[in-house]
Amino acid sequence: MKPDENVVVRLKRQLQRARSMGFQVRMEVLEDQQPGWCQIGNSKLLFVDLSQTAAEQLAQLEELLQSASADQQQAA
């Protein structure tokens, strides 16, 4: 991460990272639901709450990708 990058640039980079990890990213208004990720068959889905600010989405995404990486390492 470059210190002069704004939140939107960092968010786009994390979205690219998620897709490179094999996730289909769904940006949706989740209302009362929590953002998260799941695997259905061979498809990995990641849900980001579109009603949140870019900074909140970035924080959610970083947390979700960390969780997914940890789960994949435990499965290996």
C-alpha positions, 0 to 999 in steps of 0.5 A: 500500500502506498501512503498517498493512495486514497481509500477508493484506490485501496478499495479497488485494489482489494477488490482485485485481490479478492477476484484473484483469490477466486471470489465472485464479489457481490456489492449489495445493500445488505440492510440488516445482514452482515458482510461475509463470504461463503463457498457454494460448491466450487464457487466462492462468493464475497458480499460487501455492503454497498450502503457503507462508506468506501472506508467501511467497505475497505475495512470489511473487505480486508477483514473478510480476505484475512478470514478467507486466507486463514480458513484456506490455510487451515484446510490445507 
